[in-house]
């Protein structure tokens, strides 16, 4: 892999809960996690079960193969629903003492993110408490008012959007847009900018007629938009079990958003756990057969922007 590249690898593409079955291998059954590499830096978007294999590969390829080079990663959580955090306890570099892992995500209304994760992932529900983890593991609140800047030596700084600061050409800039259309505390859409290219990650985002104008501005002219597409239109308006208000989009909503934002490439993401390879292949034929800018995320698929 060319270290100058801005690369993305899908590690978990499924929504709600893992679907580990034989007919889910083409598109993947692990829950949300995306591996992003910007030159020397590893950024992980969400920590669903897909993050587990990132950790295994890091130990095999970086820590062992590179003469025990310290592992370093930045993890960004869009929100703390189970399908976006359930792999974190099994991210193996977390338990290696010289690993440096900076995690950022939205705080809950009444407590910091660290306190929330301590309760729901570690103390009382896992063999190790958060304070017993011996890596250099920091958990930080992150909001739409913040900007994360990561340099190629791993130095990470957080600024307020109103702050004045300078960046270098190879710095990574991470910003967020908060949508409240996902029950009950909303979700962060994440933008990563590196060397003039941009990736926008918009999982668990429900759109509406006319699209979300503020999000369109946030994602405008991005090189790649990874957008929630959990439901078909038929499931979304199903008269028996309608999905409107569940905080997820249809394929048509994602396409409309990408078109208005002038995104160069769109990946559908966060598939419903009931949609097997046969159904998703049919949808792929419908939506992306004759359009190479509209794609379906597939687990372990890698590309550069």
NUNUDO-819033 format. One record per residue (C-alpha): residue in three letters; x negated, y, z negated. Coordinates in Angstrom, 2 decimals, m for minus. Example, Ala and Ser with C-alpha at 12.3 -4.5 7.8 and 13.67 -1.06 7.14 Angstrom:
2
REC   r      px      py      pz
REC ALA  m12.30   m4.50   m7.80
REC SER  m13.67   m1.06   m7.14
//
This chain:
305
REC   r      px      py      pz
REC UNK    0.00    0.00    0.00
REC UNK   m1.29    3.45    0.92
REC UNK   m1.69    5.41   m2.30
REC UNK   m0.75    8.59   m0.47
REC UNK    2.71    7.20    0.15
REC UNK    5.93    8.06   m1.62
REC UNK    7.35    4.54   m1.93
REC UNK   10.60    3.13   m3.25
REC UNK   11.36   m0.48   m4.14
REC UNK   14.80   m1.71   m5.17
REC UNK   14.53   m3.97   m8.21
REC UNK   18.16   m4.04   m9.32
REC UNK   21.08   m3.02   m7.08
REC UNK   24.09   m4.38   m8.96
REC UNK   26.55   m2.49  m11.13
REC UNK   28.38   m3.39  m14.34
REC UNK   26.70   m6.71  m15.15
REC UNK   24.16   m9.11  m13.57
REC UNK   25.39  m11.58  m10.96
REC UNK   22.84  m14.37  m10.88
REC UNK   24.36  m16.74   m8.34
REC UNK   23.20  m18.42   m5.14
REC UNK   25.42  m16.25   m2.94
REC UNK   24.01  m13.00   m4.38
REC UNK   20.40  m13.41   m3.24
REC UNK   20.49  m11.23   m0.11
REC UNK   21.56   m8.01   m1.80
REC UNK   20.53   m8.91   m5.34
REC UNK   22.15   m9.66   m8.66
REC UNK   20.04   m7.63  m11.11
REC UNK   21.45   m4.43  m12.56
REC UNK   20.19   m0.95  m11.76
REC UNK   16.48   m0.29  m11.60
REC UNK   14.33    1.31   m8.90
REC UNK   10.53    1.38   m8.73
REC UNK    9.11    4.62   m7.34
REC UNK    5.42    5.22   m6.71
REC UNK    3.98    8.64   m5.98
REC UNK    0.28    8.12   m5.27
REC UNK   m1.12    6.96   m8.66
REC UNK    2.05    7.33  m10.70
REC UNK    4.83    4.82  m11.41
REC UNK    8.32    6.17  m12.04
REC UNK   11.20    3.83  m12.87
REC UNK   14.77    4.94  m12.36
REC UNK   17.00    3.17  m14.89
REC UNK   16.24    0.08  m16.96
REC UNK   18.81   m2.52  m16.00
REC UNK   17.68   m6.13  m15.64
REC UNK   15.75   m5.17  m12.50
REC UNK   13.07   m3.53  m14.66
REC UNK   12.00   m6.92  m16.02
REC UNK   10.27   m7.95  m12.79
REC UNK    8.53   m4.57  m12.56
REC UNK    6.95   m5.30  m15.93
REC UNK    5.93   m8.83  m14.93
REC UNK    4.30   m7.54  m11.74
REC UNK    2.55   m4.74  m13.60
REC UNK    0.96   m7.20  m15.99
REC UNK   m0.16   m9.51  m13.18
REC UNK   m1.27   m6.91  m10.65
REC UNK   m2.46   m3.94  m12.70
REC UNK   m3.24   m4.87  m16.26
REC UNK   m4.91   m8.24  m15.62
REC UNK   m6.19   m7.82  m12.05
REC UNK   m7.55   m4.31  m12.63
REC UNK   m9.81   m5.24  m15.57
REC UNK   m7.10   m4.57  m18.13
REC UNK   m6.39   m1.08  m16.86
REC UNK   m3.90    0.59  m19.22
REC UNK   m0.37    0.52  m17.93
REC UNK    1.27    3.91  m17.49
REC UNK    4.87    4.59  m16.45
REC UNK    7.65    7.16  m16.66
REC UNK   11.17    5.78  m17.08
REC UNK   14.17    8.01  m16.32
REC UNK   17.60    6.91  m17.54
REC UNK   20.65    8.24  m15.73
REC UNK   22.83    7.33  m18.75
REC UNK   22.96    4.65  m21.43
REC UNK   25.67    2.26  m20.24
REC UNK   24.52   m1.32  m20.69
REC UNK   23.84   m2.06  m17.03
REC UNK   21.28    0.76  m17.00
REC UNK   19.37   m0.09  m20.19
REC UNK   19.79   m3.84  m20.78
REC UNK   16.38   m4.78  m19.37
REC UNK   14.30   m2.32  m21.40
REC UNK   13.60   m4.67  m24.34
REC UNK   12.15   m7.18  m21.87
REC UNK    9.83   m4.76  m20.07
REC UNK    6.61   m6.53  m21.01
REC UNK    4.15   m3.61  m20.88
REC UNK    6.18   m2.11  m23.73
REC UNK    4.51   m4.61  m26.06
REC UNK    0.91   m4.06  m24.94
REC UNK   m0.85   m1.70  m27.31
REC UNK   m2.63    0.53  m24.78
REC UNK    0.40    1.01  m22.50
REC UNK    1.57    4.60  m22.13
REC UNK    5.29    4.77  m21.41
REC UNK    7.28    8.01  m21.40
REC UNK   11.05    7.55  m21.29
REC UNK   13.48   10.38  m20.56
REC UNK   17.28   10.37  m20.58
REC UNK   20.40   12.23  m21.67
REC UNK   21.12   12.62  m25.36
REC UNK   24.52   11.80  m26.79
REC UNK   26.66   14.67  m28.11
REC UNK   25.87   13.90  m31.74
REC UNK   22.37   12.35  m31.67
REC UNK   19.03   12.25  m29.87
REC UNK   18.35    9.60  m27.23
REC UNK   15.71    7.95  m29.44
REC UNK   18.20    7.40  m32.25
REC UNK   20.78    5.99  m29.84
REC UNK   18.37    3.51  m28.22
REC UNK   17.05    2.48  m31.62
REC UNK   20.55    1.38  m32.59
REC UNK   21.83   m0.16  m29.37
REC UNK   18.67   m1.89  m28.12
REC UNK   16.29   m2.55  m30.99
REC UNK   16.99   m2.38  m34.72
REC UNK   19.58   m4.98  m35.68
REC UNK   20.14   m6.40  m32.19
REC UNK   16.57   m7.41  m31.21
REC UNK   13.75   m9.27  m32.98
REC UNK   11.65   m6.09  m33.09
REC UNK   12.66   m2.70  m34.37
REC UNK   11.76    0.36  m32.30
REC UNK    9.14    1.40  m34.86
REC UNK    7.42   m1.99  m34.52
REC UNK    6.64   m1.54  m30.82
REC UNK    2.91   m0.98  m30.65
REC UNK    2.56    0.70  m27.25
REC UNK    2.37    4.44  m26.84
REC UNK    6.12    4.68  m26.22
REC UNK    7.83    8.06  m26.35
REC UNK   11.58    8.66  m25.95
REC UNK   12.59   12.15  m24.89
REC UNK   15.85   14.00  m24.31
REC UNK   16.31   15.12  m20.71
REC UNK   19.02   17.33  m19.27
REC UNK   19.93   19.34  m16.20
REC UNK   18.18   22.30  m17.85
REC UNK   14.83   20.51  m17.84
REC UNK   12.07   19.96  m15.28
REC UNK    9.53   17.16  m15.67
REC UNK    6.12   17.66  m14.05
REC UNK    3.78   14.66  m13.77
REC UNK    0.21   15.12  m12.60
REC UNK   m1.84   12.37  m10.95
REC UNK   m3.88   11.83  m14.14
REC UNK   m0.63   10.98  m15.93
REC UNK   m0.24   14.22  m17.85
REC UNK    3.48   14.84  m18.30
REC UNK    5.01   18.18  m19.22
REC UNK    8.61   19.27  m19.61
REC UNK    9.80   22.78  m18.86
REC UNK   13.07   24.64  m19.02
REC UNK   14.51   25.62  m15.65
REC UNK   13.97   29.28  m16.57
REC UNK   10.29   28.79  m17.45
REC UNK    7.52   30.03  m15.20
REC UNK    4.89   27.39  m14.47
REC UNK    2.42   26.41  m11.79
REC UNK    2.13   23.05  m10.04
REC UNK   m0.52   21.38   m7.89
REC UNK    0.10   19.94   m4.44
REC UNK    0.09   16.36   m5.71
REC UNK    2.24   16.96   m8.80
REC UNK    5.56   15.14   m9.08
REC UNK    8.62   17.27   m9.88
REC UNK   11.68   15.62  m11.46
REC UNK   14.97   17.46  m11.94
REC UNK   18.53   16.42  m12.76
REC UNK   22.13   17.23  m11.96
REC UNK   24.77   16.24  m14.49
REC UNK   28.08   14.86  m13.30
REC UNK   30.92   14.46  m15.78
REC UNK   32.94   12.19  m13.50
REC UNK   31.63    9.05  m15.21
REC UNK   33.30    8.05  m18.51
REC UNK   32.72    9.09  m21.17
REC UNK   29.70   11.35  m21.37
REC UNK   28.78   11.71  m17.71
REC UNK   25.62   10.73  m15.86
REC UNK   22.42   12.34  m14.60
REC UNK   21.66   12.34  m10.90
REC UNK   17.88   12.46  m10.47
REC UNK   15.73   14.20   m7.86
REC UNK   12.05   13.33   m7.38
REC UNK    9.96   15.66   m5.22
REC UNK    6.45   14.81   m4.06
REC UNK    4.29   16.28   m1.29
REC UNK    7.22   17.97    0.43
REC UNK    9.45   14.87    0.35
REC UNK   12.46   14.25   m1.89
REC UNK   14.43   11.32   m3.23
REC UNK   17.86   11.78   m4.85
REC UNK   19.26    8.99   m7.03
REC UNK   23.00    9.30   m7.64
REC UNK   24.25    6.18   m9.36
REC UNK   27.56    6.00  m11.27
REC UNK   28.86    9.06   m9.51
REC UNK   32.47    9.34   m8.44
REC UNK   33.19   11.80   m5.67
REC UNK   36.49   13.30   m4.59
REC UNK   38.18   14.88   m1.59
REC UNK   35.90   17.55   m0.19
REC UNK   32.93   16.15   m2.15
REC UNK   31.05   17.70   m5.05
REC UNK   29.78   21.03   m3.76
REC UNK   27.25   21.56   m6.57
REC UNK   25.80   18.11   m6.01
REC UNK   25.65   18.77   m2.27
REC UNK   23.48   21.78   m3.02
REC UNK   21.32   19.72   m5.41
REC UNK   20.74   16.99   m2.80
REC UNK   20.55   19.27    0.24
REC UNK   18.10   18.13    2.93
REC UNK   16.74   15.26    0.83
REC UNK   14.75   12.63    2.70
REC UNK   16.55    9.77    0.95
REC UNK   19.84    9.63   m0.95
REC UNK   20.57    6.53   m3.02
REC UNK   24.28    6.82   m3.78
REC UNK   26.78    4.83   m5.80
REC UNK   29.11    2.76   m3.61
REC UNK   30.67    0.29   m6.00
REC UNK   34.09   m0.04   m4.39
REC UNK   35.69   m0.42   m1.00
REC UNK   38.47    2.05   m0.33
REC UNK   41.00   m0.79   m0.64
REC UNK   39.78   m1.69   m4.14
REC UNK   39.60    1.96   m5.14
REC UNK   43.32    2.52   m4.43
REC UNK   44.49   m1.00   m5.33
REC UNK   48.05   m0.54   m6.68
REC UNK   47.63   m3.33   m9.26
REC UNK   44.15   m2.46  m10.56
REC UNK   43.19    0.98   m9.19
REC UNK   39.58    2.09   m9.73
REC UNK   40.07    5.84   m9.47
REC UNK   38.58    7.51  m12.53
REC UNK   36.16    4.66  m13.25
REC UNK   33.21    6.88  m12.31
REC UNK   32.20    5.18   m9.07
REC UNK   32.44    6.03   m5.38
REC UNK   33.62    4.28   m2.25
REC UNK   31.42    3.80    0.81
REC UNK   33.32    6.57    2.58
REC UNK   32.66    8.97   m0.31
REC UNK   28.94    8.24   m0.16
REC UNK   28.85    8.80    3.59
REC UNK   30.72   12.10    3.31
REC UNK   28.34   13.27    0.58
REC UNK   25.25   12.32    2.60
REC UNK   26.60   14.05    5.68
REC UNK   27.39   17.30    3.86
REC UNK   24.05   17.23    2.04
REC UNK   22.25   16.58    5.36
REC UNK   20.41   13.65    3.78
REC UNK   18.05   12.04    6.27
REC UNK   18.73    8.53    4.98
REC UNK   21.51    7.05    2.82
REC UNK   21.32    3.84    0.80
REC UNK   24.47    2.36   m0.73
REC UNK   23.80    1.17   m4.29
REC UNK   25.39   m0.18   m7.49
REC UNK   27.50   m2.90   m5.89
REC UNK   30.51   m4.32   m7.67
REC UNK   29.56   m7.64   m9.33
REC UNK   32.46   m9.34   m7.52
REC UNK   31.01   m8.50   m4.09
REC UNK   28.92  m11.45   m2.95
REC UNK   26.55  m11.61    0.03
REC UNK   29.35  m12.51    2.43
REC UNK   31.42   m9.48    1.52
REC UNK   28.47   m7.09    1.49
REC UNK   27.27   m8.44    4.84
REC UNK   30.69   m7.70    6.31
REC UNK   30.52   m4.17    4.89
REC UNK   27.00   m3.79    6.24
REC UNK   28.26   m4.66    9.73
REC UNK   31.06   m2.14    9.34
REC UNK   29.08    0.82    8.04
REC UNK   25.47    0.50    9.15
REC UNK   25.32   m1.80   12.20
REC UNK   25.07    1.09   14.66
REC UNK   23.54    3.69   12.33
REC UNK   19.95    3.24   11.14
REC UNK   20.27    6.16    8.70
REC UNK   22.99    4.38    6.66
REC UNK   21.60    1.35    4.83
REC UNK   22.47   m1.14    2.11
REC UNK   20.03   m1.44   m0.79
REC UNK   18.60   m4.96   m1.09
REC UNK   16.71   m6.25   m4.08
REC UNK   12.91   m6.25   m3.55
REC UNK   13.21   m4.22   m0.35
REC UNK   10.47   m1.57   m0.16
REC UNK   10.10    1.50    2.05
REC UNK    8.26    4.81    2.24
REC UNK    9.55    8.33    2.78
//
